[in-house]
Amino acid sequence: MTRALAILDQLPLGTLVLIAATLGLAPFTPEPHIWEKLKMLAAGALTRPIDIFDLAFHGIPWVLLLAKLARMASHRPQA
């Protein structure tokens, strides 16, 4: 676990933002895949393996970005 956190600490925030904005939202039209898959998940229609893979593939950048932001917020230097 500490190794994973060390790797997360080394990832630049700008890179994670760029990856989440591109891969996490692709394709942009007619709607981002992540949004489509989240709607399918909420409706209980996320059953095909390709759809589950798509959710993971487009969701991982967002999870990494949120984890990085949470880690940065919890490890602020004390003034």
N, C-alpha and C positions, 0 to 999 in steps of 0.2 A: 504494500500500500504506500509506504513512504517513497518507494522508487517511482511509482506512478505520479505522486504529488511532485516529486523533484522534476520529472519530465514536464508536467503541466506548468511548473514555475519557469521553466526554460523557454516555453513557447511564447513568442512575442504576441502581445495583445492585438496589434495591427494585423498580423497574419491570420489570427483566429477570426477577426471581424471580416476580413476579406474572404476567407473560406466560407464562413457562414452566410455572407451576402451573395456569394456566387453559387457554390455547390449546394448550400442549404436551401436556396430559393429556386434553383433551376428546375424545370424550365419556367420562365417568367410568364408565359402566356399559354393557355387562357388563365391559369392560376398556378401558383407554385405547388410542386408535388407534395411538399411537407404539409401544406394546408389541406390539400385533397386527401392525403392519407390520414391526417388527424380527424377530418370529418368522417371518413370511413370507419376509423377506430371508434369514434363516438356513436356512430350508428350501428356498430356491431357487424359491419360488413368487411372488416379487414381479416380475410380468411385465407386468401391465396398466398403461397410462399413468396411470390414475386412482390406482392404488395407489402408484406412484412419486411422483406429485404429493402424495398424502397423507403419505407418509413425509417428503418435504421440508417440507411445510407444518407438520406437527406436530414435526419435528425441528429446524428453524431456531431456535426459541426456546431450545432446550437447547444448541445449538452456540454461540449468542451468549452465553448465561449462562456456559458453561464457558470461552469465550474471555475474557470479562470477568474471571472469577475468576483465570485463569492470568495475565492481564496485571496484575491487582492484586498477585498474589503475586510476580511478577518485578520489579515497580517499587516495592517497599517502601522507605520512607525509611530511610536509614542512621542509626543512633543514635550 
